[in-house]
Amino acid sequence: MPSFREHTRFINSKPYRHWWLIVVDRQNVGAIYVTAQNEIGISILKRFQGFGYGKAAVLRVMEILGPREYLANINPANKRSAAMFKSLGFGLIQHTYRRES
């Protein structure tokens, strides 16, 4: 977990083109962002997972931003997220591995 200072530095570097909270019935259920490269990242609080909020948020973001190529970097172990993005028409293009010296 980054320190507050590290997190502030990260946010001030403007890593996201867009960033929204996902709110349902006045409750924050998660967040979604889009980078300058049109990468979508989404996080839903555990107690709100499985209700379709993530899928609805991704659809809304793509409606707001319009047709274009979108990417989603998903941990291969996250089967639910992969299935959700696949149901939205996303296709697997690569699994990337890296080794640091």
C-alpha positions in Angstrom: 0.0 0.0 0.0 1.5 3.3 -1.0 2.0 6.1 1.6 -0.3 9.1 1.4 2.7 11.1 -0.1 3.4 8.4 -2.7 -0.3 8.3 -3.6 -0.5 12.1 -3.9 2.5 12.1 -6.2 1.0 9.4 -8.3 -2.3 11.2 -8.7 -0.6 14.5 -9.4 1.3 12.8 -12.3 -2.1 12.6 -14.0 -2.0 8.9 -14.9 -5.7 8.9 -15.8 -7.6 10.8 -18.5 -10.9 10.1 -16.7 -11.7 8.7 -13.2 -15.1 8.2 -11.7 -16.6 6.8 -8.6 -19.3 4.2 -9.1 -22.3 5.1 -7.0 -25.4 3.0 -6.6 -28.3 4.2 -4.4 -26.0 6.9 -2.9 -23.4 4.2 -1.9 -19.9 4.2 -3.4 -19.5 0.7 -4.8 -16.2 1.1 -6.7 -14.2 3.2 -9.1 -13.4 3.1 -12.8 -10.7 5.0 -14.8 -9.5 5.4 -18.3 -5.8 6.1 -19.1 -4.5 8.2 -22.0 -4.1 4.9 -23.9 -7.8 4.0 -23.4 -7.0 1.4 -20.8 -10.0 0.7 -18.6 -9.4 -0.2 -15.0 -12.2 -1.0 -12.6 -12.5 -1.9 -8.9 -15.7 -3.0 -7.2 -15.8 -3.3 -3.4 -16.0 -7.0 -2.5 -19.5 -6.8 -0.9 -20.9 -5.3 -4.2 -19.3 -7.8 -6.6 -21.6 -10.0 -8.6 -24.4 -7.5 -9.0 -23.5 -6.3 -12.5 -22.2 -2.9 -11.3 -18.9 -3.3 -13.0 -20.4 -4.2 -16.4 -22.8 -1.3 -16.2 -20.0 1.1 -15.4 -17.8 -0.1 -18.3 -20.8 0.2 -20.7 -21.5 3.7 -19.4 -17.9 4.8 -19.8 -17.8 3.5 -23.3 -21.1 5.3 -24.1 -19.7 8.6 -22.7 -16.3 8.3 -24.5 -17.7 6.9 -27.7 -16.5 4.3 -30.2 -12.8 3.6 -30.1 -10.4 0.9 -29.2 -10.3 0.1 -25.5 -7.9 -2.1 -23.5 -8.3 -3.8 -20.2 -5.4 -5.2 -18.3 -6.7 -8.1 -16.2 -4.9 -10.6 -14.0 -5.3 -14.0 -15.6 -6.4 -15.4 -12.2 -9.3 -12.9 -12.2 -11.7 -15.2 -14.1 -14.8 -13.1 -13.2 -13.3 -9.9 -14.5 -12.0 -11.6 -17.7 -15.5 -13.1 -18.3 -17.2 -9.7 -17.8 -14.9 -8.0 -20.3 -15.2 -10.9 -22.8 -19.0 -10.5 -22.5 -18.5 -6.9 -23.6 -16.7 -7.9 -26.7 -13.1 -7.6 -25.5 -10.7 -10.3 -26.7 -7.4 -11.6 -25.2 -4.4 -10.2 -27.0 -1.5 -11.2 -24.7 -0.3 -12.3 -21.3 2.9 -10.4 -20.4 5.7 -11.8 -18.2 8.6 -9.8 -16.9 11.7 -10.7 -14.8 13.6 -8.0 -13.0 17.3 -8.4 -12.4 
